[in-house]
């Protein structure tokens, strides 16, 4: 069973923190979701899931491009 005392929201590569933050705001903007700089506790679970899901989709796409030798990725 998972340890409930640890956070799953940690950045594994600290150098990527700013890029992840920028991607989150870019994706939210694309989806028409308003994010504040800082706390977003008023964000619905649905919107948070949409933002996170689209971020994952973009990261997978960027990795696939890198693995295929294409260099069209921004992340």
C-alpha positions in Angstrom: 0.0 0.0 0.0 1.2 3.5 -0.8 2.6 5.8 1.9 0.0 8.5 2.4 2.5 10.8 4.1 4.5 11.7 1.0 3.4 14.1 -1.7 3.1 13.1 -5.3 3.4 16.7 -6.5 7.1 16.9 -6.3 9.3 18.0 -9.3 11.8 15.2 -9.8 14.2 17.4 -11.8 14.4 20.8 -10.0 15.8 22.4 -13.1 12.5 21.8 -14.9 10.4 23.6 -12.3 10.0 26.8 -14.3 9.3 25.0 -17.5 6.6 22.9 -15.8 5.0 26.0 -14.3 5.0 27.7 -17.7 3.5 24.6 -19.4 0.8 24.4 -16.7 -0.2 28.0 -17.4 0.0 27.6 -21.1 -2.2 24.5 -21.1 -4.7 26.2 -18.8 -4.9 29.2 -21.1 -5.4 27.0 -24.1 -8.3 25.3 -22.2 -9.8 28.6 -21.1 -9.1 27.9 -17.4 -7.9 30.8 -15.3 -5.0 30.0 -12.9 -3.7 32.3 -10.2 0.0 32.8 -9.5 0.1 30.7 -6.4 -2.8 28.9 -4.7 -5.5 27.5 -6.9 -7.6 25.7 -4.3 -10.8 27.0 -6.0 -10.0 25.0 -9.2 -12.4 22.3 -9.9 -11.2 18.7 -10.0 -12.4 18.5 -13.6 -10.3 21.5 -14.7 -7.3 20.3 -12.7 -7.6 16.9 -14.4 -7.9 18.5 -17.9 -4.8 20.6 -17.3 -2.8 17.7 -16.0 -3.9 15.3 -18.7 -3.0 17.8 -21.4 0.4 18.4 -19.8 1.1 14.7 -19.8 -0.1 14.4 -23.5 2.3 17.2 -24.5 5.2 15.7 -22.5 4.7 12.3 -24.1 4.5 13.9 -27.6 7.8 15.8 -26.9 9.5 12.6 -25.8 8.3 10.7 -28.8 9.6 13.5 -31.1 13.0 13.4 -29.3 13.2 9.6 -29.5 12.3 9.7 -33.2 14.9 12.3 -34.0 12.5 15.1 -34.8 13.3 18.4 -33.2 10.0 20.1 -33.2 9.4 20.1 -29.5 9.3 23.2 -27.2 9.6 21.2 -24.0 
